[in-house]
Amino acid sequence: REGHGVQLISDKGADGAGAIRDVFGRDKALIGMVHCPPLPGAPRYRGGGIGPILDACLRDADALVAGGLHGLIVENHGDVPFQKPGDLGPETAACLAVIAEAVRRETGVPIGVNVLANAAIHAFAVAAASGAAFVRVNQWANAYVANEGLIEGRAGEAMRYRAALRAEDVRVFADAHVKHGAHAIVADRPIPELVRDLAFFDADAVIATGQRTSDAATEQEIDEVAGATHLPVLVGSGVTPGNVATILARTSGVIVASSLKQGGVWWNPVEPARVADLVRAAGPAT
């Protein structure tokens, strides 16, 4: 496409699989979430050191991979209430690097990193230290209003930091119109235009979500996002055995969390039977 008089051409994902095939070695991927318990420095952390936290993360990671998932994302979901990136302490990245590296070694599958809230630079640091293959960033371009306040996309700063780390092989999976926020700031711009901005700012894959955790993106929303980009599209919320096959028919993968936990509650341990049900429902396409 044209930008400031210069033709900008990207062949990333031109065949629809792109980064998914590069990272996972397949055209469609089932990715599970490793939700870390509260880390040191977070309000709900009650002491005890990294040992019990690491044990809980490895337990969930092993259950997800043993059940047939192809990759994992390590995320500090227990650190509620979340902070804006500039307020995060170095202890968060340090702990996540230890956990992510251990998960990668234990499971042998590709892993990603998501540092809440929207801490792309911290995520790149963790990925570089742990050998993670990608980062998830909830607001890569533009801005929205979240529980933490105004969240701005920091792609320019983050990509320069990635270059400084010589970590160009770490891919960027970026959310489009991300859940848990209000998008009134960009309400005069259609979703397809916002999706195109992700590719323009060098994301490698696009993630469609519903409005909140466990809320599935509709088929219309998925098609709207997918129709606006040459990048592979994943669904990152509300995936269950009941809808996974339909979603995979339209996308290059899914990111699954709550529906694989005991009682369908995100802070509970992974339930192996739920993982088996999801993989079975996904079918031979994966």
Backbone torsions as a table, in degrees:
resi	resn	phi	psi	omega
1	ARG	NA	172.4	-176.5
2	GLU	-94.9	137.3	175.8
3	GLY	-146.4	113.6	179.1
4	HIS	54.8	38.4	176.2
5	GLY	82.9	-2.1	-179.4
6	VAL	-113.3	131.6	179.1
7	GLN	-77.4	123.1	-179.1
8	LEU	-109.8	118.3	-175.9
9	ILE	-122.8	131.8	175.5
10	SER	-127.4	135.5	176.9
11	ASP	-106.4	9.6	179.4
12	LYS	-64.1	121.1	176.6
13	GLY	71.5	21.3	-176.3
14	ALA	-61.3	-23.9	179.4
15	ASP	-96.4	5.2	176.1
16	GLY	96.8	-17.7	-179.2
17	ALA	-105.5	-49.9	172.6
18	GLY	46.3	-115.4	-174.4
19	ALA	-63.0	-28.2	179.1
20	ILE	-65.1	-46.2	178.2
21	ARG	-66.2	-40.7	-178.8
22	ASP	-63.2	-41.4	-176.5
23	VAL	-81.1	-45.4	-170.2
24	PHE	-105.6	-8.3	179.6
25	GLY	71.2	23.4	179.9
26	ARG	-152.3	165.7	-178.0
27	ASP	-84.4	-22.3	178.8
28	LYS	-135.1	135.7	-173.7
29	ALA	-128.2	142.4	172.0
30	LEU	-104.2	116.6	-173.4
31	ILE	-118.0	126.7	179.8
32	GLY	-102.1	158.9	-179.9
33	MET	-101.8	131.3	169.1
34	VAL	-101.9	100.6	-178.8
35	HIS	-86.2	109.2	-179.3
36	CYS	-69.5	138.8	168.6
37	PRO	-60.4	169.8	-179.9
38	PRO	-52.0	130.7	-178.8
39	LEU	-92.1	159.8	175.3
40	PRO	-51.4	133.3	-176.9
41	GLY	99.7	-19.8	178.7
42	ALA	-83.2	151.2	-176.0
43	PRO	-59.5	-32.5	-175.8
44	ARG	-90.9	-0.5	176.2
45	TYR	-68.7	132.5	-176.1
46	ARG	-117.8	21.9	177.7
47	GLY	87.8	-176.7	179.1
48	GLY	103.8	-8.8	177.3
49	GLY	80.2	-174.3	-174.1
50	ILE	-79.6	-19.1	-174.8
51	GLY	-55.9	-57.1	180.0
52	PRO	-63.1	-33.0	177.8
53	ILE	-64.8	-46.9	-179.9
54	LEU	-63.2	-40.1	178.5
55	ASP	-60.0	-44.2	-179.6
56	ALA	-64.8	-40.8	-179.8
57	CYS	-66.9	-42.6	179.8
58	LEU	-67.9	-35.5	176.2
59	ARG	-59.4	-48.8	-179.8
60	ASP	-67.3	-41.6	-179.4
61	ALA	-61.0	-45.1	179.7
62	ASP	-61.8	-41.7	-179.0
63	ALA	-65.6	-39.2	-179.2
64	LEU	-67.4	-44.7	-178.1
65	VAL	-73.9	-39.1	177.3
66	ALA	-61.6	-29.5	179.4
67	GLY	-79.6	-9.7	174.2
68	GLY	116.3	6.5	177.9
69	LEU	-74.4	153.7	-171.4
70	HIS	-96.4	-14.7	-178.6
71	GLY	-165.7	172.8	-175.6
72	LEU	-139.3	155.6	169.3
73	ILE	-122.7	127.3	176.4
74	VAL	-93.5	127.3	-173.2
75	GLU	-141.2	142.5	179.6
76	ASN	-86.1	55.7	-174.7
77	HIS	-70.9	-16.4	178.7
78	GLY	-82.2	-2.6	-174.6
79	ASP	-86.9	27.5	178.7
80	VAL	-70.2	146.6	-6.0
81	PRO	-72.2	140.5	-175.3
82	PHE	-74.9	156.0	177.9
83	GLN	-110.6	159.0	171.5
84	LYS	-69.8	155.9	-173.0
85	PRO	-52.9	-41.8	-176.1
86	GLY	-68.1	-13.5	-178.6
87	ASP	-98.9	-5.9	-179.4
88	LEU	-72.3	137.5	176.7
89	GLY	-85.0	162.9	179.9
90	PRO	-64.1	-20.5	-178.9
91	GLU	-64.1	-29.3	-179.9
92	THR	-65.5	-48.6	178.6
93	ALA	-65.1	-38.7	-179.0
94	ALA	-61.9	-47.2	-179.6
95	CYS	-65.3	-43.4	-179.5
96	LEU	-64.1	-34.2	178.3
97	ALA	-64.6	-41.9	178.3
98	VAL	-63.0	-45.6	-177.6
99	ILE	-66.6	-47.6	-177.0
100	ALA	-62.2	-40.7	179.8
101	GLU	-65.8	-39.2	178.8
102	ALA	-67.2	-40.3	178.2
103	VAL	-63.6	-42.9	179.7
104	ARG	-62.3	-45.6	-179.4
105	ARG	-66.7	-40.5	-177.1
106	GLU	-66.5	-42.5	-171.4
107	THR	-96.3	-30.8	-179.1
108	GLY	76.2	7.2	178.8
109	VAL	-101.4	160.4	176.0
110	PRO	-62.8	140.1	178.2
111	ILE	-125.9	154.9	173.6
112	GLY	-121.1	173.0	-178.3
113	VAL	-133.3	133.4	171.7
114	ASN	-129.0	119.2	179.8
115	VAL	-108.1	115.3	-177.8
116	LEU	-90.2	139.9	3.4
117	ALA	-106.4	118.1	172.2
118	ASN	62.3	32.5	-176.1
119	ALA	-90.6	77.6	-175.9
120	ALA	-64.7	-38.5	-178.6
121	ILE	-67.5	-44.0	174.8
122	HIS	-58.6	-41.0	-178.3
123	ALA	-63.4	-41.3	177.2
124	PHE	-64.2	-38.3	178.0
125	ALA	-62.8	-44.3	178.6
126	VAL	-63.7	-43.0	-179.4
127	ALA	-62.9	-42.7	-179.7
128	ALA	-64.5	-36.3	-178.2
129	ALA	-77.7	-29.3	-171.1
130	SER	-102.9	-11.8	-175.6
131	GLY	83.2	19.3	177.8
132	ALA	-66.9	150.0	-175.5
133	ALA	-90.7	-21.3	-177.6
134	PHE	-157.1	164.0	172.4
135	VAL	-120.7	148.8	170.2
136	ARG	-104.4	133.0	179.9
137	VAL	-128.3	122.6	-172.9
138	ASN	-75.8	-28.3	175.8
139	GLN	-136.6	95.4	-174.8
140	TRP	-87.6	-36.9	178.6
141	ALA	-135.2	161.0	-179.1
142	ASN	66.4	-152.4	-175.7
143	ALA	-158.2	161.0	174.1
144	TYR	-153.9	170.8	179.0
145	VAL	-105.5	121.6	-177.7
146	ALA	-119.7	-177.9	176.5
147	ASN	-58.0	-29.6	-178.0
148	GLU	-83.0	-6.0	-177.0
149	GLY	114.2	-152.9	179.4
150	LEU	-75.8	119.7	180.0
151	ILE	-109.6	119.1	-177.6
152	GLU	-104.8	143.7	171.3
153	GLY	-68.8	133.8	-176.1
154	ARG	-123.0	39.1	-175.8
155	ALA	-58.5	-43.2	-177.4
156	GLY	-59.7	-47.9	179.1
157	GLU	-67.3	-42.0	-177.3
158	ALA	-65.7	-41.2	-178.6
159	MET	-69.7	-31.4	174.8
160	ARG	-69.2	-36.1	176.7
161	TYR	-67.0	-41.7	177.0
162	ARG	-59.3	-41.6	178.8
163	ALA	-64.3	-38.8	179.4
164	ALA	-64.4	-32.7	177.8
165	LEU	-79.5	-7.7	-171.9
166	ARG	55.9	43.4	-177.4
167	ALA	-113.2	38.7	-177.0
168	GLU	-62.5	-16.8	179.1
169	ASP	-80.8	-8.0	176.6
170	VAL	-81.1	115.8	-175.0
171	ARG	-81.8	160.8	-179.9
172	VAL	-114.1	116.8	173.0
173	PHE	-104.0	112.3	-170.7
174	ALA	-113.7	134.7	177.2
175	ASP	-74.0	147.3	173.5
176	ALA	-112.3	124.7	179.2
177	HIS	52.9	56.8	-167.7
178	VAL	-62.6	151.0	178.6
179	LYS	-65.8	171.6	175.9
180	HIS	61.9	39.5	177.5
181	GLY	-165.8	167.6	176.6
182	ALA	-106.2	135.7	-175.4
183	HIS	-111.2	30.3	-178.5
184	ALA	-61.6	-28.3	-178.9
185	ILE	-59.7	-35.7	-177.5
186	VAL	-113.7	23.7	-175.6
187	ALA	-64.9	-19.1	178.7
188	ASP	-85.0	4.8	179.0
189	ARG	-120.8	127.9	-178.0
190	PRO	-67.6	156.4	-179.1
191	ILE	-57.0	-42.5	178.2
192	PRO	-57.0	-34.4	178.5
193	GLU	-69.1	-39.4	177.3
194	LEU	-65.8	-36.9	177.2
195	VAL	-64.1	-42.7	179.5
196	ARG	-62.9	-29.9	177.7
197	ASP	-62.6	-31.7	-180.0
198	LEU	-63.7	-45.4	177.7
199	ALA	-66.3	-39.0	179.6
200	PHE	-60.8	-31.4	178.7
201	PHE	-99.0	25.4	167.1
202	ASP	69.5	28.0	167.7
203	ALA	-67.8	158.4	-178.0
204	ASP	-107.5	-20.1	178.0
205	ALA	-153.5	155.4	-177.3
206	VAL	-118.3	137.0	-179.1
207	ILE	-114.3	125.4	175.1
208	ALA	-98.8	138.9	-179.6
209	THR	-133.4	168.8	170.4
210	GLY	-83.6	-153.6	-177.0
211	GLN	-87.1	-22.9	-176.5
212	ARG	-157.9	172.7	178.3
213	THR	-54.7	133.0	-179.1
214	SER	76.1	3.1	177.9
215	ASP	-96.4	117.7	-174.4
216	ALA	-78.5	143.7	169.8
217	ALA	-69.3	139.5	180.0
218	THR	-77.0	163.6	177.0
219	GLU	-60.3	-36.8	178.3
220	GLN	-63.6	-42.9	179.1
221	GLU	-64.9	-42.1	179.4
222	ILE	-61.9	-46.7	-178.3
223	ASP	-65.2	-35.1	179.2
224	GLU	-65.8	-42.7	178.3
225	VAL	-67.6	-48.6	-177.3
226	ALA	-63.0	-33.8	-179.0
227	GLY	-72.3	-10.3	-176.1
228	ALA	-103.1	1.1	-174.7
229	THR	-145.7	151.9	172.0
230	HIS	-89.0	-7.0	-178.9
231	LEU	-77.3	155.5	174.7
232	PRO	-64.5	144.7	-178.4
233	VAL	-116.1	136.6	174.4
234	LEU	-122.0	159.8	171.1
235	VAL	-106.6	130.2	-172.0
236	GLY	-117.2	22.8	179.5
237	SER	-161.0	142.7	172.0
238	GLY	72.2	20.1	-179.6
239	VAL	-81.5	131.0	-178.7
240	THR	-137.2	169.5	173.7
241	PRO	-58.5	-27.7	-178.3
242	GLY	-74.5	-21.9	-177.9
243	ASN	-124.3	-2.8	-172.4
244	VAL	-63.5	-38.8	-178.8
245	ALA	-66.0	-40.9	178.3
246	THR	-64.0	-41.2	179.8
247	ILE	-66.8	-43.5	-178.3
248	LEU	-65.7	-25.9	177.1
249	ALA	-66.4	-19.8	-177.1
250	ARG	-109.5	-9.6	-170.7
251	THR	-135.1	-179.8	177.0
252	SER	-101.5	4.5	177.9
253	GLY	163.1	175.4	179.7
254	VAL	-136.3	151.9	172.0
255	ILE	-115.0	120.2	-170.4
256	VAL	-120.5	137.9	-179.2
257	ALA	-136.9	-82.9	-168.3
258	SER	-57.3	-40.3	-174.7
259	SER	-68.0	-10.4	178.8
260	LEU	-99.9	1.6	-178.0
261	LYS	-97.9	158.0	177.6
262	GLN	-57.2	126.0	-179.2
263	GLY	72.7	4.8	-177.9
264	GLY	70.2	22.5	-177.2
265	VAL	-109.1	127.5	-167.8
266	TRP	-61.3	-29.8	-176.6
267	TRP	-85.4	-3.5	177.7
268	ASN	-82.8	163.7	176.3
269	PRO	-65.7	157.7	175.4
270	VAL	-65.7	139.4	177.9
271	GLU	-106.1	110.4	-175.0
272	PRO	-52.3	-37.5	-178.9
273	ALA	-63.6	-34.6	178.0
274	ARG	-68.6	-37.5	177.6
275	VAL	-63.8	-44.7	179.5
276	ALA	-61.4	-39.4	178.8
277	ASP	-63.2	-42.4	-179.1
278	LEU	-65.3	-47.1	-178.9
279	VAL	-62.6	-40.1	178.0
280	ARG	-63.0	-43.4	-178.8
281	ALA	-69.4	-28.2	179.0
282	ALA	-65.2	-32.0	173.3
283	GLY	81.6	-172.1	-173.6
284	PRO	-71.6	-11.3	-179.2
285	ALA	-63.0	-22.2	179.6
286	THR	-102.8	NA	NA
